[in-house]
Amino acid sequence: MTSLVKTSHGYYKLRLRVYKELVPYLNRQELNKSLKTKDIKKAKLKARKILNEYHTIKSYCELNKTSEAFIIQLCKDFIENTLELNSINREVSKPHQYTYEEVIEDFCIY
């Protein structure tokens, strides 16, 4: 989901739901970026630039042959340069994948 939202002060911001595979790399579920303009045409141009870079990262993430280090670097550059945020050096945490036995055991306890 992507949308341009007009704030109460009349400025536009970009709201973007983060692709589920990129959540561990970006450490957030949603991106909000002020476009610092009240003009809709300028807002659309700025949003298009951000979205192009985001979709490039998403495309690389969907490729099976892309290394994890490369995706981490792309996300770090995106956060620092495009979103102009301070990136926090966190380790990528993948969600725990339950085994069949763990699921059955949890179900029996429930």
Biopython code that builds the backbone (N, CA, C, O; Angstrom):
import numpy as np
from Bio.PDB.StructureBuilder import StructureBuilder

atoms = [
    (1, "MET", "N", (0.840, -1.168, 0.000)),
    (1, "MET", "CA", (0.000, 0.000, 0.000)),
    (1, "MET", "C", (0.890, 1.237, 0.000)),
    (1, "MET", "O", (1.807, 1.355, 0.813)),
    (2, "THR", "N", (0.615, 2.138, -0.901)),
    (2, "THR", "CA", (1.331, 3.391, -0.990)),
    (2, "THR", "C", (0.312, 4.507, -1.087)),
    (2, "THR", "O", (-0.682, 4.403, -1.805)),
    (3, "SER", "N", (0.575, 5.577, -0.350)),
    (3, "SER", "CA", (-0.358, 6.695, -0.459)),
    (3, "SER", "C", (0.326, 8.001, -0.121)),
    (3, "SER", "O", (1.233, 8.054, 0.710)),
    (4, "LEU", "N", (-0.123, 9.047, -0.779)),
    (4, "LEU", "CA", (0.270, 10.403, -0.447)),
    (4, "LEU", "C", (-0.775, 10.943, 0.514)),
    (4, "LEU", "O", (-1.973, 10.905, 0.231)),
    (5, "VAL", "N", (-0.320, 11.439, 1.637)),
    (5, "VAL", "CA", (-1.232, 11.923, 2.663)),
    (5, "VAL", "C", (-0.941, 13.387, 2.905)),
    (5, "VAL", "O", (0.217, 13.795, 2.993)),
    (6, "LYS", "N", (-1.996, 14.173, 3.014)),
    (6, "LYS", "CA", (-1.831, 15.586, 3.317)),
    (6, "LYS", "C", (-1.981, 15.761, 4.822)),
    (6, "LYS", "O", (-2.994, 15.361, 5.397)),
    (7, "THR", "N", (-0.981, 16.356, 5.463)),
    (7, "THR", "CA", (-1.019, 16.541, 6.906)),
    (7, "THR", "C", (-1.938, 17.700, 7.270)),
    (7, "THR", "O", (-2.441, 18.403, 6.394)),
    (8, "SER", "N", (-2.151, 17.891, 8.559)),
    (8, "SER", "CA", (-3.029, 18.971, 9.017)),
    (8, "SER", "C", (-2.452, 20.351, 8.709)),
    (8, "SER", "O", (-3.188, 21.337, 8.682)),
    (9, "HIS", "N", (-1.148, 20.428, 8.478)),
    (9, "HIS", "CA", (-0.508, 21.704, 8.141)),
    (9, "HIS", "C", (-0.425, 21.928, 6.632)),
    (9, "HIS", "O", (0.108, 22.945, 6.188)),
    (10, "GLY", "N", (-0.939, 21.003, 5.853)),
    (10, "GLY", "CA", (-0.988, 21.174, 4.402)),
    (10, "GLY", "C", (0.179, 20.568, 3.648)),
    (10, "GLY", "O", (0.221, 20.653, 2.420)),
    (11, "TYR", "N", (1.118, 19.964, 4.337)),
    (11, "TYR", "CA", (2.261, 19.331, 3.674)),
    (11, "TYR", "C", (1.899, 17.896, 3.303)),
    (11, "TYR", "O", (1.042, 17.266, 3.922)),
    (12, "TYR", "N", (2.580, 17.405, 2.275)),
    (12, "TYR", "CA", (2.356, 16.026, 1.846)),
    (12, "TYR", "C", (3.417, 15.115, 2.443)),
    (12, "TYR", "O", (4.567, 15.512, 2.630)),
    (13, "LYS", "N", (3.012, 13.897, 2.735)),
    (13, "LYS", "CA", (3.946, 12.869, 3.178)),
    (13, "LYS", "C", (3.611, 11.571, 2.465)),
    (13, "LYS", "O", (2.485, 11.360, 2.013)),
    (14, "LEU", "N", (4.594, 10.724, 2.376)),
    (14, "LEU", "CA", (4.460, 9.429, 1.721)),
    (14, "LEU", "C", (4.320, 8.362, 2.797)),
    (14, "LEU", "O", (5.150, 8.273, 3.702)),
    (15, "ARG", "N", (3.285, 7.565, 2.698)),
    (15, "ARG", "CA", (3.091, 6.409, 3.584)),
    (15, "ARG", "C", (3.240, 5.165, 2.731)),
    (15, "ARG", "O", (2.636, 5.037, 1.667)),
    (16, "LEU", "N", (4.055, 4.259, 3.224)),
    (16, "LEU", "CA", (4.368, 3.068, 2.447)),
    (16, "LEU", "C", (4.474, 1.873, 3.379)),
    (16, "LEU", "O", (5.255, 1.891, 4.330)),
    (17, "ARG", "N", (3.701, 0.846, 3.111)),
    (17, "ARG", "CA", (3.815, -0.396, 3.873)),
    (17, "ARG", "C", (5.018, -1.168, 3.350)),
    (17, "ARG", "O", (5.181, -1.339, 2.142)),
    (18, "VAL", "N", (5.850, -1.625, 4.257)),
    (18, "VAL", "CA", (7.083, -2.314, 3.890)),
    (18, "VAL", "C", (6.779, -3.764, 3.520)),
    (18, "VAL", "O", (6.028, -4.451, 4.212)),
    (19, "TYR", "N", (7.366, -4.207, 2.436)),
    (19, "TYR", "CA", (7.263, -5.591, 1.966)),
    (19, "TYR", "C", (7.730, -6.523, 3.076)),
    (19, "TYR", "O", (8.766, -6.276, 3.692)),
    (20, "LYS", "N", (6.984, -7.584, 3.338)),
    (20, "LYS", "CA", (7.240, -8.449, 4.501)),
    (20, "LYS", "C", (8.650, -9.018, 4.533)),
    (20, "LYS", "O", (9.189, -9.246, 5.616)),
    (21, "GLU", "N", (9.258, -9.252, 3.385)),
    (21, "GLU", "CA", (10.616, -9.782, 3.357)),
    (21, "GLU", "C", (11.655, -8.721, 3.722)),
    (21, "GLU", "O", (12.780, -9.056, 4.092)),
    (22, "LEU", "N", (11.282, -7.441, 3.617)),
    (22, "LEU", "CA", (12.217, -6.360, 3.926)),
    (22, "LEU", "C", (12.092, -5.854, 5.357)),
    (22, "LEU", "O", (12.922, -5.061, 5.802)),
    (23, "VAL", "N", (11.083, -6.290, 6.077)),
    (23, "VAL", "CA", (10.879, -5.818, 7.455)),
    (23, "VAL", "C", (12.108, -6.069, 8.335)),
    (23, "VAL", "O", (12.501, -5.168, 9.075)),
    (24, "PRO", "N", (12.731, -7.253, 8.288)),
    (24, "PRO", "CA", (13.919, -7.451, 9.138)),
    (24, "PRO", "C", (15.082, -6.529, 8.779)),
    (24, "PRO", "O", (15.896, -6.196, 9.641)),
    (25, "TYR", "N", (15.167, -6.118, 7.524)),
    (25, "TYR", "CA", (16.272, -5.268, 7.086)),
    (25, "TYR", "C", (16.024, -3.792, 7.403)),
    (25, "TYR", "O", (16.951, -3.068, 7.765)),
    (26, "LEU", "N", (14.790, -3.354, 7.267)),
    (26, "LEU", "CA", (14.458, -1.951, 7.507)),
    (26, "LEU", "C", (14.013, -1.691, 8.945)),
    (26, "LEU", "O", (13.918, -0.540, 9.372)),
    (27, "ASN", "N", (13.742, -2.755, 9.682)),
    (27, "ASN", "CA", (13.331, -2.664, 11.088)),
    (27, "ASN", "C", (12.075, -1.834, 11.291)),
    (27, "ASN", "O", (11.945, -1.139, 12.299)),
    (28, "ARG", "N", (11.166, -1.900, 10.359)),
    (28, "ARG", "CA", (9.881, -1.213, 10.497)),
    (28, "ARG", "C", (8.867, -1.815, 9.541)),
    (28, "ARG", "O", (9.224, -2.382, 8.508)),
    (29, "GLN", "N", (7.601, -1.682, 9.902)),
    (29, "GLN", "CA", (6.511, -2.227, 9.092)),
    (29, "GLN", "C", (5.997, -1.205, 8.086)),
    (29, "GLN", "O", (5.409, -1.567, 7.066)),
    (30, "GLU", "N", (6.220, 0.064, 8.375)),
    (30, "GLU", "CA", (5.688, 1.127, 7.535)),
    (30, "GLU", "C", (6.691, 2.263, 7.469)),
    (30, "GLU", "O", (7.379, 2.557, 8.447)),
    (31, "LEU", "N", (6.767, 2.895, 6.312)),
    (31, "LEU", "CA", (7.631, 4.051, 6.143)),
    (31, "LEU", "C", (6.771, 5.299, 5.997)),
    (31, "LEU", "O", (5.809, 5.316, 5.229)),
    (32, "ASN", "N", (7.122, 6.328, 6.733)),
    (32, "ASN", "CA", (6.480, 7.633, 6.611)),
    (32, "ASN", "C", (7.574, 8.643, 6.324)),
    (32, "ASN", "O", (8.524, 8.766, 7.097)),
    (33, "LYS", "N", (7.451, 9.366, 5.224)),
    (33, "LYS", "CA", (8.471, 10.340, 4.847)),
    (33, "LYS", "C", (7.788, 11.630, 4.433)),
    (33, "LYS", "O", (6.971, 11.658, 3.513)),
    (34, "SER", "N", (8.142, 12.692, 5.133)),
    (34, "SER", "CA", (7.623, 13.994, 4.759)),
    (34, "SER", "C", (8.256, 14.415, 3.437)),
    (34, "SER", "O", (9.468, 14.295, 3.252)),
    (35, "LEU", "N", (7.434, 14.905, 2.528)),
    (35, "LEU", "CA", (7.941, 15.351, 1.230)),
    (35, "LEU", "C", (8.243, 16.845, 1.229)),
    (35, "LEU", "O", (8.765, 17.370, 0.245)),
    (36, "LYS", "N", (7.920, 17.535, 2.324)),
    (36, "LYS", "CA", (8.280, 18.937, 2.565)),
    (36, "LYS", "C", (7.791, 19.866, 1.464)),
    (36, "LYS", "O", (8.500, 20.785, 1.054)),
    (37, "THR", "N", (6.595, 19.624, 0.995)),
    (37, "THR", "CA", (6.007, 20.490, -0.015)),
    (37, "THR", "C", (4.493, 20.492, 0.138)),
    (37, "THR", "O", (3.887, 19.527, 0.603)),
    (38, "LYS", "N", (3.904, 21.617, -0.272)),
    (38, "LYS", "CA", (2.445, 21.721, -0.263)),
    (38, "LYS", "C", (1.872, 21.572, -1.666)),
    (38, "LYS", "O", (0.654, 21.545, -1.847)),
    (39, "ASP", "N", (2.752, 21.476, -2.653)),
    (39, "ASP", "CA", (2.353, 21.351, -4.051)),
    (39, "ASP", "C", (2.254, 19.869, -4.418)),
    (39, "ASP", "O", (3.212, 19.117, -4.240)),
    (40, "ILE", "N", (1.114, 19.460, -4.920)),
    (40, "ILE", "CA", (0.871, 18.051, -5.236)),
    (40, "ILE", "C", (1.796, 17.544, -6.346)),
    (40, "ILE", "O", (2.225, 16.391, -6.303)),
    (41, "LYS", "N", (2.105, 18.374, -7.326)),
    (41, "LYS", "CA", (2.980, 17.932, -8.419)),
    (41, "LYS", "C", (4.388, 17.649, -7.912)),
    (41, "LYS", "O", (4.997, 16.643, -8.278)),
    (42, "LYS", "N", (4.902, 18.542, -7.067)),
    (42, "LYS", "CA", (6.232, 18.324, -6.502)),
    (42, "LYS", "C", (6.228, 17.107, -5.586)),
    (42, "LYS", "O", (7.190, 16.340, -5.550)),
    (43, "ALA", "N", (5.144, 16.941, -4.854)),
    (43, "ALA", "CA", (5.031, 15.795, -3.948)),
    (43, "ALA", "C", (5.074, 14.487, -4.733)),
    (43, "ALA", "O", (5.743, 13.540, -4.320)),
    (44, "LYS", "N", (4.372, 14.426, -5.851)),
    (44, "LYS", "CA", (4.362, 13.208, -6.667)),
    (44, "LYS", "C", (5.748, 12.901, -7.233)),
    (44, "LYS", "O", (6.145, 11.738, -7.305)),
    (45, "LEU", "N", (6.490, 13.945, -7.638)),
    (45, "LEU", "CA", (7.839, 13.733, -8.164)),
    (45, "LEU", "C", (8.775, 13.192, -7.078)),
    (45, "LEU", "O", (9.547, 12.264, -7.320)),
    (46, "LYS", "N", (8.697, 13.778, -5.889)),
    (46, "LYS", "CA", (9.549, 13.316, -4.795)),
    (46, "LYS", "C", (9.167, 11.899, -4.375)),
    (46, "LYS", "O", (10.034, 11.074, -4.089)),
    (47, "ALA", "N", (7.881, 11.627, -4.341)),
    (47, "ALA", "CA", (7.413, 10.288, -3.958)),
    (47, "ALA", "C", (7.857, 9.254, -4.994)),
    (47, "ALA", "O", (8.225, 8.137, -4.632)),
    (48, "ARG", "N", (7.826, 9.612, -6.257)),
    (48, "ARG", "CA", (8.235, 8.681, -7.314)),
    (48, "ARG", "C", (9.702, 8.296, -7.159)),
    (48, "ARG", "O", (10.062, 7.137, -7.367)),
    (49, "LYS", "N", (10.552, 9.260, -6.795)),
    (49, "LYS", "CA", (11.977, 8.970, -6.601)),
    (49, "LYS", "C", (12.166, 7.968, -5.459)),
    (49, "LYS", "O", (12.921, 7.005, -5.591)),
    (50, "ILE", "N", (11.484, 8.199, -4.353)),
    (50, "ILE", "CA", (11.585, 7.293, -3.203)),
    (50, "ILE", "C", (11.065, 5.910, -3.556)),
    (50, "ILE", "O", (11.685, 4.900, -3.221)),
    (51, "LEU", "N", (9.924, 5.866, -4.235)),
    (51, "LEU", "CA", (9.322, 4.584, -4.604)),
    (51, "LEU", "C", (10.179, 3.806, -5.594)),
    (51, "LEU", "O", (10.241, 2.579, -5.516)),
    (52, "ASN", "N", (10.840, 4.492, -6.521)),
    (52, "ASN", "CA", (11.719, 3.806, -7.470)),
    (52, "ASN", "C", (12.843, 3.086, -6.744)),
    (52, "ASN", "O", (13.147, 1.932, -7.046)),
    (53, "GLU", "N", (13.461, 3.770, -5.782)),
    (53, "GLU", "CA", (14.538, 3.133, -5.031)),
    (53, "GLU", "C", (14.013, 1.986, -4.173)),
    (53, "GLU", "O", (14.659, 0.944, -4.061)),
    (54, "TYR", "N", (12.839, 2.180, -3.567)),
    (54, "TYR", "CA", (12.249, 1.126, -2.737)),
    (54, "TYR", "C", (11.941, -0.111, -3.578)),
    (54, "TYR", "O", (12.234, -1.231, -3.160)),
    (55, "HIS", "N", (11.357, 0.080, -4.751)),
    (55, "HIS", "CA", (11.008, -1.056, -5.612)),
    (55, "HIS", "C", (12.248, -1.753, -6.160)),
    (55, "HIS", "O", (12.211, -2.954, -6.427)),
    (56, "THR", "N", (13.335, -1.024, -6.329)),
    (56, "THR", "CA", (14.592, -1.652, -6.735)),
    (56, "THR", "C", (15.076, -2.611, -5.653)),
    (56, "THR", "O", (15.488, -3.734, -5.944)),
    (57, "ILE", "N", (15.022, -2.156, -4.399)),
    (57, "ILE", "CA", (15.425, -3.013, -3.279)),
    (57, "ILE", "C", (14.502, -4.221, -3.190)),
    (57, "ILE", "O", (14.958, -5.342, -2.966)),
    (58, "LYS", "N", (13.221, -3.995, -3.362)),
    (58, "LYS", "CA", (12.241, -5.088, -3.296)),
    (58, "LYS", "C", (12.524, -6.119, -4.399)),
    (58, "LYS", "O", (12.440, -7.323, -4.158)),
    (59, "SER", "N", (12.853, -5.652, -5.586)),
    (59, "SER", "CA", (13.151, -6.568, -6.692)),
    (59, "SER", "C", (14.389, -7.407, -6.395)),
    (59, "SER", "O", (14.404, -8.610, -6.658)),
    (60, "TYR", "N", (15.428, -6.775, -5.846)),
    (60, "TYR", "CA", (16.629, -7.528, -5.474)),
    (60, "TYR", "C", (16.318, -8.556, -4.404)),
    (60, "TYR", "O", (16.854, -9.664, -4.430)),
    (61, "CYS", "N", (15.460, -8.198, -3.466)),
    (61, "CYS", "CA", (15.103, -9.113, -2.376)),
    (61, "CYS", "C", (14.364, -10.339, -2.909)),
    (61, "CYS", "O", (14.511, -11.436, -2.371)),
    (62, "GLU", "N", (13.578, -10.158, -3.953)),
    (62, "GLU", "CA", (12.810, -11.260, -4.517)),
    (62, "GLU", "C", (13.678, -12.225, -5.322)),
    (62, "GLU", "O", (13.281, -13.365, -5.560)),
    (63, "LEU", "N", (14.856, -11.775, -5.739)),
    (63, "LEU", "CA", (15.767, -12.661, -6.471)),
    (63, "LEU", "C", (16.418, -13.633, -5.494)),
    (63, "LEU", "O", (16.869, -13.232, -4.421)),
    (64, "ASN", "N", (16.465, -14.864, -5.853)),
    (64, "ASN", "CA", (17.045, -15.873, -4.968)),
    (64, "ASN", "C", (18.565, -15.808, -4.910)),
    (64, "ASN", "O", (19.162, -16.273, -3.938)),
    (65, "LYS", "N", (19.194, -15.247, -5.918)),
    (65, "LYS", "CA", (20.650, -15.254, -5.978)),
    (65, "LYS", "C", (21.286, -14.022, -5.337)),
    (65, "LYS", "O", (22.513, -13.918, -5.310)),
    (66, "THR", "N", (20.493, -13.090, -4.824)),
    (66, "THR", "CA", (21.025, -11.890, -4.203)),
    (66, "THR", "C", (21.506, -12.212, -2.800)),
    (66, "THR", "O", (20.804, -12.856, -2.020)),
    (67, "SER", "N", (22.717, -11.755, -2.488)),
    (67, "SER", "CA", (23.264, -12.049, -1.162)),
    (67, "SER", "C", (22.609, -11.166, -0.106)),
    (67, "SER", "O", (22.146, -10.062, -0.391)),
    (68, "GLU", "N", (22.583, -11.677, 1.104)),
    (68, "GLU", "CA", (21.965, -10.954, 2.214)),
    (68, "GLU", "C", (22.749, -9.691, 2.540)),
    (68, "GLU", "O", (22.161, -8.672, 2.903)),
    (69, "ALA", "N", (24.080, -9.750, 2.413)),
    (69, "ALA", "CA", (24.916, -8.578, 2.692)),
    (69, "ALA", "C", (24.601, -7.442, 1.712)),
    (69, "ALA", "O", (24.606, -6.271, 2.091)),
    (70, "PHE", "N", (24.329, -7.793, 0.464)),
    (70, "PHE", "CA", (23.998, -6.785, -0.542)),
    (70, "PHE", "C", (22.663, -6.116, -0.218)),
    (70, "PHE", "O", (22.532, -4.900, -0.354)),
    (71, "ILE", "N", (21.686, -6.893, 0.202)),
    (71, "ILE", "CA", (20.376, -6.336, 0.554)),
    (71, "ILE", "C", (20.498, -5.442, 1.787)),
    (71, "ILE", "O", (19.872, -4.384, 1.851)),
    (72, "ILE", "N", (21.301, -5.863, 2.766)),
    (72, "ILE", "CA", (21.516, -5.044, 3.957)),
    (72, "ILE", "C", (22.130, -3.705, 3.576)),
    (72, "ILE", "O", (21.725, -2.664, 4.093)),
    (73, "GLN", "N", (23.102, -3.726, 2.675)),
    (73, "GLN", "CA", (23.745, -2.479, 2.245)),
    (73, "GLN", "C", (22.776, -1.591, 1.474)),
    (73, "GLN", "O", (22.770, -0.375, 1.662)),
    (74, "LEU", "N", (21.957, -2.183, 0.609)),
    (74, "LEU", "CA", (20.951, -1.401, -0.120)),
    (74, "LEU", "C", (19.971, -0.735, 0.837)),
    (74, "LEU", "O", (19.632, 0.436, 0.667)),
    (75, "CYS", "N", (19.518, -1.474, 1.836)),
    (75, "CYS", "CA", (18.572, -0.928, 2.807)),
    (75, "CYS", "C", (19.213, 0.173, 3.639)),
    (75, "CYS", "O", (18.580, 1.189, 3.929)),
    (76, "LYS", "N", (20.455, -0.027, 4.019)),
    (76, "LYS", "CA", (21.162, 0.996, 4.801)),
    (76, "LYS", "C", (21.306, 2.285, 3.989)),
    (76, "LYS", "O", (21.065, 3.377, 4.503)),
    (77, "ASP", "N", (21.697, 2.154, 2.732)),
    (77, "ASP", "CA", (21.810, 3.331, 1.864)),
    (77, "ASP", "C", (20.459, 4.003, 1.666)),
    (77, "ASP", "O", (20.375, 5.231, 1.656)),
    (78, "PHE", "N", (19.415, 3.222, 1.510)),
    (78, "PHE", "CA", (18.064, 3.759, 1.327)),
    (78, "PHE", "C", (17.635, 4.560, 2.553)),
    (78, "PHE", "O", (17.088, 5.655, 2.423)),
    (79, "ILE", "N", (17.882, 4.017, 3.739)),
    (79, "ILE", "CA", (17.491, 4.705, 4.969)),
    (79, "ILE", "C", (18.287, 5.997, 5.153)),
    (79, "ILE", "O", (17.721, 7.041, 5.475)),
    (80, "GLU", "N", (19.598, 5.920, 4.946)),
    (80, "GLU", "CA", (20.449, 7.084, 5.197)),
    (80, "GLU", "C", (20.331, 8.154, 4.118)),
    (80, "GLU", "O", (20.227, 9.339, 4.437)),
    (81, "ASN", "N", (20.346, 7.762, 2.860)),
    (81, "ASN", "CA", (20.401, 8.742, 1.774)),
    (81, "ASN", "C", (19.030, 9.182, 1.286)),
    (81, "ASN", "O", (18.801, 10.378, 1.106)),
    (82, "THR", "N", (18.128, 8.262, 1.071)),
    (82, "THR", "CA", (16.828, 8.598, 0.511)),
    (82, "THR", "C", (15.866, 9.088, 1.583)),
    (82, "THR", "O", (15.239, 10.136, 1.430)),
    (83, "LEU", "N", (15.752, 8.330, 2.665)),
    (83, "LEU", "CA", (14.829, 8.719, 3.734)),
    (83, "LEU", "C", (15.452, 9.727, 4.694)),
    (83, "LEU", "O", (14.754, 10.345, 5.497)),
    (84, "GLU", "N", (16.773, 9.889, 4.602)),
    (84, "GLU", "CA", (17.520, 10.831, 5.438)),
    (84, "GLU", "C", (17.294, 10.568, 6.921)),
    (84, "GLU", "O", (17.073, 11.493, 7.701)),
    (85, "LEU", "N", (17.352, 9.297, 7.297)),
    (85, "LEU", "CA", (17.226, 8.888, 8.689)),
    (85, "LEU", "C", (18.549, 8.289, 9.136)),
    (85, "LEU", "O", (19.357, 7.848, 8.319)),
    (86, "ASN", "N", (18.754, 8.280, 10.428)),
    (86, "ASN", "CA", (19.942, 7.624, 10.966)),
    (86, "ASN", "C", (19.679, 6.135, 11.010)),
    (86, "ASN", "O", (18.701, 5.685, 11.607)),
    (87, "SER", "N", (20.548, 5.377, 10.379)),
    (87, "SER", "CA", (20.356, 3.925, 10.418)),
    (87, "SER", "C", (20.943, 3.402, 11.712)),
    (87, "SER", "O", (21.988, 3.858, 12.175)),
    (88, "ILE", "N", (20.262, 2.458, 12.271)),
    (88, "ILE", "CA", (20.704, 1.828, 13.503)),
    (88, "ILE", "C", (21.320, 0.497, 13.129)),
    (88, "ILE", "O", (20.697, -0.315, 12.445)),
    (89, "ASN", "N", (22.525, 0.279, 13.571)),
    (89, "ASN", "CA", (23.199, -0.978, 13.253)),
    (89, "ASN", "C", (22.621, -2.080, 14.122)),
    (89, "ASN", "O", (23.021, -2.259, 15.273)),
    (90, "ARG", "N", (21.696, -2.798, 13.569)),
    (90, "ARG", "CA", (21.074, -3.922, 14.245)),
    (90, "ARG", "C", (21.320, -5.156, 13.416)),
    (90, "ARG", "O", (21.450, -5.104, 12.193)),
    (91, "GLU", "N", (21.380, -6.261, 14.115)),
    (91, "GLU", "CA", (21.497, -7.508, 13.382)),
    (91, "GLU", "C", (20.137, -7.876, 12.812)),
    (91, "GLU", "O", (19.098, -7.607, 13.415)),
    (92, "VAL", "N", (20.163, -8.484, 11.661)),
    (92, "VAL", "CA", (18.923, -8.913, 11.029)),
    (92, "VAL", "C", (18.399, -10.114, 11.790)),
    (92, "VAL", "O", (19.084, -11.124, 11.951)),
    (93, "SER", "N", (17.169, -9.977, 12.254)),
    (93, "SER", "CA", (16.588, -11.081, 13.019)),
    (93, "SER", "C", (15.486, -11.732, 12.194)),
    (93, "SER", "O", (14.473, -11.109, 11.873)),
    (94, "LYS", "N", (15.700, -12.950, 11.873)),
    (94, "LYS", "CA", (14.694, -13.709, 11.132)),
    (94, "LYS", "C", (13.710, -14.308, 12.134)),
    (94, "LYS", "O", (14.118, -14.713, 13.222)),
    (95, "PRO", "N", (12.436, -14.371, 11.793)),
    (95, "PRO", "CA", (11.482, -14.973, 12.721)),
    (95, "PRO", "C", (11.769, -16.458, 12.915)),
    (95, "PRO", "O", (12.237, -17.145, 12.007)),
    (96, "HIS", "N", (11.475, -16.933, 14.124)),
    (96, "HIS", "CA", (11.717, -18.343, 14.449)),
    (96, "HIS", "C", (10.789, -19.224, 13.614)),
    (96, "HIS", "O", (9.585, -18.978, 13.542)),
    (97, "GLN", "N", (11.352, -20.237, 12.994)),
    (97, "GLN", "CA", (10.545, -21.171, 12.224)),
    (97, "GLN", "C", (10.309, -22.410, 13.075)),
    (97, "GLN", "O", (11.244, -23.119, 13.449)),
    (98, "TYR", "N", (9.061, -22.649, 13.366)),
    (98, "TYR", "CA", (8.693, -23.762, 14.212)),
    (98, "TYR", "C", (8.758, -25.075, 13.447)),
    (98, "TYR", "O", (8.437, -25.145, 12.261)),
    (99, "THR", "N", (9.179, -26.103, 14.151)),
    (99, "THR", "CA", (9.173, -27.441, 13.569)),
    (99, "THR", "C", (7.799, -28.055, 13.790)),
    (99, "THR", "O", (6.995, -27.552, 14.575)),
    (100, "TYR", "N", (7.552, -29.119, 13.105)),
    (100, "TYR", "CA", (6.268, -29.809, 13.228)),
    (100, "TYR", "C", (6.053, -30.286, 14.661)),
    (100, "TYR", "O", (4.945, -30.198, 15.191)),
    (101, "GLU", "N", (7.114, -30.792, 15.284)),
    (101, "GLU", "CA", (7.015, -31.293, 16.654)),
    (101, "GLU", "C", (6.681, -30.158, 17.627)),
    (101, "GLU", "O", (5.879, -30.348, 18.541)),
    (102, "GLU", "N", (7.281, -28.997, 17.444)),
    (102, "GLU", "CA", (7.002, -27.858, 18.325)),
    (102, "GLU", "C", (5.547, -27.407, 18.202)),
    (102, "GLU", "O", (4.909, -27.068, 19.199)),
    (103, "VAL", "N", (5.037, -27.406, 16.991)),
    (103, "VAL", "CA", (3.652, -27.004, 16.777)),
    (103, "VAL", "C", (2.697, -27.978, 17.458)),
    (103, "VAL", "O", (1.749, -27.559, 18.122)),
    (104, "ILE", "N", (2.944, -29.273, 17.296)),
    (104, "ILE", "CA", (2.100, -30.290, 17.931)),
    (104, "ILE", "C", (2.173, -30.163, 19.445)),
    (104, "ILE", "O", (1.150, -30.240, 20.125)),
    (105, "GLU", "N", (3.372, -29.971, 19.977)),
    (105, "GLU", "CA", (3.553, -29.840, 21.419)),
    (105, "GLU", "C", (2.805, -28.607, 21.964)),
    (105, "GLU", "O", (2.146, -28.685, 23.001)),
    (106, "ASP", "N", (2.915, -27.475, 21.257)),
    (106, "ASP", "CA", (2.191, -26.273, 21.669)),
    (106, "ASP", "C", (0.678, -26.481, 21.612)),
    (106, "ASP", "O", (-0.058, -26.010, 22.480)),
    (107, "PHE", "N", (0.229, -27.186, 20.589)),
    (107, "PHE", "CA", (-1.200, -27.466, 20.465)),
    (107, "PHE", "C", (-1.687, -28.343, 21.622)),
    (107, "PHE", "O", (-2.752, -28.094, 22.187)),
    (108, "CYS", "N", (-0.915, -29.359, 21.968)),
    (108, "CYS", "CA", (-1.303, -30.258, 23.066)),
    (108, "CYS", "C", (-1.329, -29.501, 24.387)),
    (108, "CYS", "O", (-2.205, -29.744, 25.217)),
    (109, "ILE", "N", (-0.396, -28.601, 24.594)),
    (109, "ILE", "CA", (-0.382, -27.791, 25.823)),
    (109, "ILE", "C", (-1.595, -26.879, 25.845)),
    (109, "ILE", "O", (-2.199, -26.669, 26.897)),
    (110, "TYR", "N", (-1.951, -26.340, 24.699)),
    (110, "TYR", "CA", (-3.114, -25.460, 24.619)),
    (110, "TYR", "C", (-4.382, -26.202, 24.954)),
    (110, "TYR", "O", (-5.464, -25.614, 24.937)),
]
sb = StructureBuilder()
sb.init_structure("model")
sb.init_model(0)
sb.init_chain("A")
sb.init_seg("    ")
for serial, (resi, resn, name, xyz) in enumerate(atoms, 1):
    if name == "N":
        sb.init_residue(resn, " ", resi, " ")
    sb.init_atom(name, np.array(xyz, "f"), 0.0, 1.0, " ", f" {name:<3s}", serial, name[0])
structure = sb.get_structure()
